[in-house]
Every structure is written in structure tokens, then in C-alpha cells.
Amino acid sequence: MIRKFIYLEWKQFFRSANFSQSLAVKIFTIIGVLYFSALFTLMGISTFFIIQEELPNEDPFILVNNYLIYWFLIDLTYRFFFQKMPTVRIIPLMTLPISKKKIIHYLLGKTIFSVFNILPVMFFLPFIVVLIIMDYPAIHVIPWFFAIMIMEACINFINFLIDKSTVWFASFIVVLALLIGFQKFEIIDFTEYFGTIFYTIYLYPYLLILMLGLLYFIYHLNYTFIRRDFYIDTRLSHKKKAISTHTLSWLDRFGTMSIFLKNDIRLIWRNKRPQQVLLIAVFMLFYGLIFFTNETYDDSTLMKVFVALITTGGFLFSFGQYVPSWDSEYYKLLMSQNILYRKYIESKWWLMIVSVILSLILTTPYIYFGWDIYYLFIACAFFNMGVNSYITILGGVYNRIPVKLNVKAKAFENMKGFSFIQLFIGLPKLIAPLIIFYPFYIFVSFNAGIFALIVVGIIGLLLKNILLDQIVKIYQEEKYDTIQAYSENS
């Protein structure tokens, strides 16, 4: 039966209308897998020796055990964002004499053959080889390796469950933040407790059976979850949702533009995909902590500019890149209405401006790392508002892949929408501020670089009407191509 399923998927792939695009994506994916596999293998070989050299009084194996909890939690986080769950066209199979049990087992089994399960193997396999070479007993090390792989399989199936619920994912992020916070401020060190679990399996390999029991339990949860709704009526029917009908009357002061602003706010409030983008923007507010808490980056001023740019422009970059694709499901209807295109584009621009201002306010705690850092945030916020907001909206003209509002995005999902024009337009968003800042920083001072970014940002804001008028003209010229592209790809 498995051979039959594979045969059906093989035909589905080669007979697809998007065969050439799917093939290109597969090739890029394979290249990426090979690159990261080599990288993880190198890390697996070198980790033991790096720890041994940097921390000569520590046992590298025990230290790796202690920090496995962070490995698994981070693994779960990037799986949530990037692991695309394999899909099987279930509805046609439901009408065939194939048992539900076989279809569900095939669907779940298919999730195991993911690049996210290959990379841990590429890291831990060389690591245990090094352990065995360094005289750790193979009879204990090999079961420990299988325990790690079983845990990875558990995370794979946990991700399958939380992929259906943002609440579950947010809970995991809170747990991760608490663990890091407790350890950072030396309140409770969970790493030793967690490390003890896997070190105990290393000492007593027969405990591996408990890990198998855990895997069976989580797999059974997934099986039950899918089996519960495994009926053709459930698949074909649409769930009725209660819709919140806030009037958002406080936006009426913006006149005609308020219609589009209300539409965007409701779109974010009601749909999974924009909520996911909003969540990413919130995470980007913490992006600076990775660099400002690490002494390695103390002298890297350009990196600080880059971080300030990303932190204050998280929503601008992540939400803005899909304008006007956010409205792709009803874009044809929208364009057939008697609306002012200028107001439509301007509403998107104002949404990004407000997001940058809010991000700047929310990054106020970065003053803890010094006022010069926060001045850099202010300068990059001005640059994002005065320059990057226009570039982002302009880039949207050439992004003609529709967005499914209630389907979460995964890795490589938007590869079909990639074009060199978008790349050409998008690069200045990250490179231009560095080019403007650096000469002033080198030949004058740090403050001069900040001042230059602020001046450029203010000039951009003052030229708002001129720039938006030019962008609107381009949108109008491309309007019918955009409508056609949304119709073909939807």
C-alpha cells in the first residue's frame, strides 16, 4: 500500500500544472539540505573539541546533555515557522476502498522524512563518533544517540499538533523565555535537571524503552486527532466562525482612507497568516538581545545598525512585503469598486509608519545597553519610515503570488513569487542605511552617522506625496497584470 501511495504522489508531482516551478523549488531545497548537512556535520565533529578547549574543567558530554533542553525548544520553534507539513490529498482517497488507518499512518509516517529530522542526525552522529574515539563506551553512547533521535521524532509529532494552534506555540515560547530568564538571572538552572535525564539514559541504556513509550503516546495523540475529523463531510463542510464586528469608529477621522485601515486591522485580527506575520514582528523586537548581550559584537557597529533596522522595522518588512497580496482573495472585486487607488496605497503606508513608531516605543528597554544604542534605533526608525516604507510598497507591485489568509506560511512557500526585480528593489532596504551611516561614522563620528540617517529619513517623509504619487502610477500600470496573476495562481 505504501508503494501505491508513493506512486500516486509521483504522478501528482509530474502532472502538476506548476511542475517546472515545483522542480526548481525541489532543486533549491536539495542544495540547501546539502549545505546545512555539511555545516551540521562539521559542528558535530568540532563541538566536543571546542568545549574541551574553551572549558577545560568541564566534561563536554555532560555539558551537551545539560543544554539539550534548549536544542529541543529551539528546534520546535523553527519547525513551527519553517517545517511544511507533508500533505496528502485525503478527500479522493476517502472515496476509495482504503482503510482510514492506513491513510493516517502514511500521512504521519511521511512527516519523518523531513529535512528537520535529517539535520539532527548530521550533528549527533559525528558527535557520538567523536565520543567513542575519546573512549566513551559505545554500548552507552549508541543508546544515548537513539534516545536523542526518538526525542526528535517526538518533537516532530508535537509540531504536527501545535501547528494547528497558535496558543500552543505561544505557550512554548513563554516557557522558552522563562527558562532563559531564570538561568540568565541565576534563579533556577533547569539545564542540569534536564541534562540528568539523558545522562541517566546514557548510564542505564535499558531506559530507552521509556523514550519509546513517550514516542508511542505522542504518535497516538496525533493519530486520534486526525481520526476524529476523518470524515468526508467534515472535510467538505466549512466551519462557522463567530465574527467580531468592532466598528473601529475611531478611525473615521481619516476619511476615505479609514475604510482600508479598518479592513487591514480586521484582516490581521481575524486571519491566521497575518497573525503569524504579526507574531514574527513581535519576535523581531527581541532580535537585538542576541547581539547586545554578546560581547563578540561590541565592536561591530555596522551589525548594530543592521539590528536596529530589523528591530524597528519588523512589521514593515514582514507585512509590507505582501502588499497588495493580502487582498488577493478579493482584489478583483476591490479594483472594480469606485475607490481611490492613492488612498488604498496610502493606508498601507500609514499602517507601516504606525508600526515603526510602536516598535520604537516598545524598544525603549534597549536604553539599558546605552543611550547610543537607542539613538541608533531612533535613526533607523526614521530611515524605515522615510525610505524603506516606500521601497517595501514598491516591491509589492512585483509580488503577484496570492496569500491564503487562513493558511500558515512555511519554508520555501513563496519561492514561486521570487523575481530578480523584487531582489533588486529589496536590497537597498538593508544596504542603503549601512552605506549612508558608515562614511560619516568613519570620517566624522558615530553621532554624525546617526544624524545622517535621521536627515535622510526626514527628507523621505517630507517627499511623501511625490513618492506615493509615483508608486501609485506604477501600481495602476501593473493593475491588470496583478489581477490576472492572482486569478491564475489562486
N, C-alpha and C positions, 0 to 999 in steps of 0.2 A: 504493500500500500504506500509506503514512503516513496518508493520508486515512481509510483503513479503521480503522487503529489509533486515531486520534483519535475517530472515530465510536463505536467500542466503548467508549472511556473516557467519552465524553459520556453514553452510555446507562447506563453503570455508575454515574456520579455521580448522575443524576436518578432512577434506580430504586433507589438505596440506601435501606435502612431508616433510616439516620441522615441522610437528605437535609437536614432542617432544621438539624441541628447542623453538618453539613459546610458548608452555605451560610453559617451565622453565622461559622464559622471563616474561610472564604474572605473574607468582608467585612472582618473584623478584620485579616486578613493584608494585604488591599489597602490599607486605611487605614495600616497600619504601613509598608508599602512606600512609599507616597506621602510619608509623614512623613520617613522616613530618606533617601529620594531627594532631597527638598528640602534636608535637612541636609547630605548629602554634596556636593550641587551648590554650596551656599554655602561649604563647606570648600574645594572645588576652586577656586572663584573667589578666595578670600581667602588661601590658603596662600602663594602667591608673594609677596604684598604684606606679609604678617605676617613672613615670613623676612627680607624686604628691610629692614623697619623694625627688627626686633629684632637682626639680624646683618648690618649694612651692609657688612661686609668679605667676606661670603660670597656666592657665586653660588647663588641659590635652587634653580636647576635641578640643579646638581651635588649640593647638599645633599639634595634629594629623592631623587636617584639613590642616594646613599650609604645612606639609611635605608630603601630599598625592601626590603631583606632582612627587616627587622622587620615591614614591612607584610605580606609574604607569609607569614611564620611565624605572625603573629597571625591572619591570615586563615585559615590552615589550622587553627589552634586553635579558633576559634569556629565554623568549618564543622563540625569534628568533633562539637562539642557540639550545634549548633543546626540544621545543614543536614539536612533529612529527605530521604533518597534517594528519588527517584520510584520507585514500584513499578508493575509490570505483572503482571497475573495470567497468569503464564507457563504454568502447567500446562494450562489449557484451550487455549491456543494451540498447545501441543505436539502435540495430537491433530488439528490442522487442517493442511491442505497449505500451510503457510507455512514458508519456509526458516528455519533457526536463525539464519543470518547476518542476515536482515532483522530478526528479533525483537531480537537482541542490539544491532544498530546503532540500532534505535529506542530501546531501553532506555538506551543510553549517550548518544544524542543528546538524550534528554529531560532529562538532568541539566544540560545547558547552559542551559535555560530556568528558571533558579533566581534568586531574589532576590539570592542571594550573588554572582551574576555580574553582576547589574544595578548594584549599588551601586558597584563599582569603575569602571564606565563613567560613572556620575553624578559621580564625583570627578575622574577623569583627563580626561574630555572637556572640561569647563570649564577645567581646568588647562592643557591644551595650547592652548586658545583664547587664554588669557592670555599664554602663552609666545609665540604668533605675534604677538599685539598688541604684545608687548615686544620685537619684532624678532628673535626666534629664527627661523631659516629653516624654513618649513613643510615643505620637502622632506625635512628631517631629523627634525622634530618628529613628523610623522604616522606614519612607520615606527616611531619610538620608542613611540608610543601603541599601535600594533598589537602590538609586542613585549610590552608590559605585559599586553595582553588575552590574548595567547597564553599567557603565564605564568599568568594567572588560570585559563585553561582547563586547563592542566597541573595546577594545584593542585586544581581541581575533580575531575579523574580520580584524582589521588593520594589525595584524601579518600575516593573510592569504594573504594580498596584498603585504606587504613588503618582504614576504618570496620569492616572485618571482623576487625581485630586490635588489641587494646589495647596490645600490646607495641610495635607500630609507632608508635602515638600517643605512648606514654611516651618512646620514643626521641627523637621530635621535641621533646617538652617539655624533655628533658635538654639537647638541642642548643641550644634557645632560652635556657635558663637559663645555659648555659656562655657563649654569645655575649654575653648581657647582663653576666655576671660579668666576663668578660675585658675588656670595654670599660669597665665601671664602675671597675675597679681598674687600668685603663690597661696591661694586659698585652699584648693584641693587639687592634687595632682592625680588625675584619673589614668594617666598613661601607665603607671606601674600596675594598677589593678587590672587593666585590660591586658597588659603585657603578660601578666601572670597566667591568664587563661591559655594563651598559645604556648607559653613556655611549659605549662603543665602537660599539654598535649605532646610537646617535644620529649618531656621526661617519661610520660606514660602513653605510648602510641596507641594503645587499645582504646583510649578515649576518643579516638577518631570516629567511633561509632555514634557518639553524641552529636557530632557535626553532621553526620549523615541523617540523623533523626531530625535535626533542625532544618536541613535542606528539604526533606520529605514533607515536613509540616508547612513550610512556606510554599512549596510547589503545590501542595494540596489546596492551600488558600487560593492560589491563582486559579487552579482547576475549578474550584467551587464557584469562584467569582465569575468566570466565563460561562460555566454551565448554567448558572442561574438565569442568564438572559439569552440562552442559546435557542431561541425560537424565531422562526422566520417572521412572525407577526411583530415581534419586538424589534427586529432589525428594520422592518419596513415602516413601522409607525414612528411618528415624531413625538418627542416628549413635549408636553405642555409646560411652559415655564411661566411663573408669575413675573410680570414685567414691572419694574419700578417706574413710576410715572412722575418723577420730580419735574416741576415746571422750569426750574433754573431761571426764574424770572429776574434774578439779579443781573443776568447777562443782557437783558433787554436794552440796557443803556448803550450797547454797542451797535444798535440799529440793525441793518440788514445782516451784518456780519454775525450777529448773535445766533442766527439760525444755524450757521455752520459750526460755531463754537459749541452750541448745545448738542449738536449732532456728534461732534468729536468726543465730548465728555461722556455722553451716553454710550457711544461706541466703546470707549475704554472701560466704562463701568459694567457693561453687560456681556462682553465677549472675552473668550479665553486668550486669543492671540495678543490683542493689545494689553491685556492684563499681564501676560508674560513679558512683554516689552517693558511695561512699567516696572515689573519686578527686577528686570535686568538693570534698569536705570537706577533703582534704589541700591542695588549691589554695587554699582559703579561709584556711589558716594563713598564707599569704603575702600575703593581701589587704592587710594593714597596711603592707607595704613600699611600695605605690603612694602612700600618703598620708604616711607618716612620713619618706620620703626626698624629699618635695616641700615646699619652703619655703612654697608657696602656702597650705598647710593648717596652718601653725604656730599660727595664732591661732584656728583653728576647733575649739574644744573639743567642741562637740556632734558634729561629724563624727568626732572621735576616739572618743567614746562609741559611736557607731554602728559604727565599725570594730572596736572591741574586742568588741562584741556579736556581730558576724558572725564574727570570727576564732575566738572561743572556742566559738561555737555552730554552727559549720559543719555538723557531722554531725547535731546536734539538729534543725536546720531542714530539712536536705535529706533525711535518713532519716525523721525523725519525722512529716513531713507525709504520708507514705504508710502510716502505721499506721491501720487494720489491712489496707490494700490489699496489703501484702507477702504476706499469707497468703490472698489472694483465690482462688488456684487450688485451694485445698483448704479454704477457710473453712467450707463447708457440712459437710464431714467433721469439721473441728476442733470446730465447735459441737455436733455430735451426740455428741461424746465426753463422758465424765464428768470434766470439768475445772472448775477454779475460775476463773471469769472474772476475779476480782480478781488472781489470780496471773499470769494472761495479761497483763493491763494493767500490773501492777507490774513484770513482767520487761522490758517495753518501756521503762518509766520508768527502771529501773536501767541499761539499756543507754545511754540518753541521758546519765544522770548520769556514768557512767564515761567516756563520750566527751568530755564537757566537762572533766572532770579531766585526761584525757590531753592535750586540746588546750591547756589552761592550762600543763601541764608543757612541751609542745613549743613554746609561745610564749615560753619563758624568754629566748631570744636577743633579744627586743624590749627587754630591760633596756638594751641598747646605746643605745637612743633616750631613756633616762632612767627612773629608778625611778617617777616619777609616771605614766608610760605603763603600766608593768607593774602598778602598783596599780589602774589603771583596768581592766586585763584581769582582775585578781582580782575586782574589784567586779562586772564584767559576767558573769563566770563564776558568781558566787553568784546573780546575778539570773536567769541562764539556768537554773540548777539549781532555784532556789526558785520561779520564776514561769513562765518560758517553757516548761519541760518539761510542766507541766500544760496550758497553753494549746495546745501542739502536739498533745498526745494528744487533748484535747477536740475540736480541729479535725478530727481523723481520723474522727470519727463521721459527719461530713457529706461525706467524700470517698469516694464509692461507685463510683469507676471502678477496675476491676481492673488490677493490674500484671502485665505479662508478664515473668516473671523473666529470660528469656534474650533479650529484645529491648531494645536500647538506646533510651533516650528521646531525642526530638528536639524542636525548637521547636514550640510550639502543640499538642503531642501530648496534653497533659492539659487542653485548653480545655473539653472536654466535661464535665470534673469540676468546673468552676468554679461557685461559687454565692456569692451575696452573704452568706450565713450564714458561709461559710468566711472571706470577706474581713473580715467584721465581727469574727470571732473572732481572725483572724490579725494585724490591725493593731496591737493592744496590744503584741504581741511587740516591735515596733520603736519604737512611740511612747511606751509607758509608761516605759521607763527614762530617756528624754530628759525627760519631764515630771517624774519624781522627782528627777533629777540637777540640772536647770537652776536651780530656785529656790534650792537650797542653795548651788550654785556662785556665783550672782549675789549673794545676800544674806549668805552666810556665807563660804565658801571652797571651793576645789577639793576639798580633803580631806573637807569636810563632805558634798559631793555623792557622793563615793566611799563614805563611811561610810553614807549613806542607802541606796545601792543594796545594800550588804552586809547591812544590817539587814533590808531587805525580803526579800532572798534567804533569809536565815536563818529569818525568820518563815514563809516558804513551805515550807522544809524541815521545820520543826517541825510544820506542819499537814498533813504528808504523808498520814497515814491518813485524815483527814477529807476532804481534797480528792480523793484517789483513790477513796474510797467513793462520793462524789457523781458522779465521772466514770464509774465502773463502772455506776451506776444508769442513766445516760443511754445508755451502750453497750448495756445489756441491753434498754432500751426500744426502741432502734433496731435490735436484732439481726436481726429477721426482714426488715425493710426492706433492710438491708445485704445479707443473703443473697440476697434476690430481685434486688437491683440487680446483684450480681456474676453471678448466673445469666443475666440478660438481656443484660449487656454483654460477657460472656466469649466 
